[in-house]
Amino acid sequence: MSQTVLITGGTGSIGRRLTYLLQKQGFQISLLSRSPKNIPNVTVYQWNLKKGQLDSEAITTADYIIHLAGEGIADARWTDERKDEILSSRTQSTQLLAKALQETSHNVKAFIGASAIGFYGGDTNDRPLTETSEGGTDFMAQVVRAWERSEDQVAALGIRTVKFRIGVVLMADGGALPKLAQPIRLGAGAPIGSGQQYISWIHLDDLCQLFITALTDESWQGVYNAVAPGPVTNEAMTRAIANVLNRPMLLPNIPEFAIKLLYGEMAIVVTGGNYVLNKRITEETSFNYKFSDLTNALEDLMK
């Protein structure tokens, strides 16, 4: 009998691709959604974070849970209200799942939770960071620390729990890549700030395969940095996109102050950088990346 994976945040770009790849491997998919809609070959259950309500059948029918839900970090300026939404969408949703798992009879074998490399801080220069590096102190780091603590509530129930600290996900129809590529397509591409800040990236399909591998391989447990093997600078990323699109790079770097004027505190998302290493994946697992080379990843997504 096929096994069921319950996905939260499943209607986003990562969730949609993950659903497709899991179904190809024979898994049944169910989703938790705030506004249930008909999706072919998927069972959709309802939850309401503000009211702390969740359809218990979503839990009783699940063999595995993949938790992706959370407001987009770079979708809007960081007002105090927006910051509260970013934090609560992650922690409250996880706490609601933990509560449901505690109170409901279930057969959930593993909980795979999203986290983020923002754990280390918005800008850590070129200092190599592994899973054992200490966390940062800025807003993003505080959010991720609270997020991971809420995921620990699931682990405390005796359910095998994996947390992926996800880097910059390169995908064709969402995330950072279309935003980076648009000005380059128009002949206005340029590195941001010094251009020397590091981008720790991962191709969407490699990220999805990490989730799928961690579902069924019981040796996976705890925190992993979900990034490709080679972080690159903002300048190198910009140049690589320009090469793949066969566009020139003629303009001087975009000054950091201009980005800060435009985005306020949220500017750290693009002006900061992290040199994050996937140490646990490379040293403790046999996982093979399909896209460990940036140019190959970009060609796959943009050609």
Beta strands, then each sheet from edge to edge (+ up, - down):
strand 1: 4-8
strand 2: 28-33
strand 3: 42-48
strand 4: 53-54
strand 5: 64-67
strand 6: 110-116
strand 7: 128-129
strand 8: 160-166
strand 9: 168-171
strand 10: 174-175
strand 11: 198-199
strand 12: 201-203
strand 13: 222-226
strand 14: 232-233
strand 15: 275-276
sheet 1: 4+ 3- 2- 1- 5- 6- 8- 13-
sheet 2: 7+ 15+
sheet 3: 10+ 9- 12-
sheet 4: 11+ 14-
end
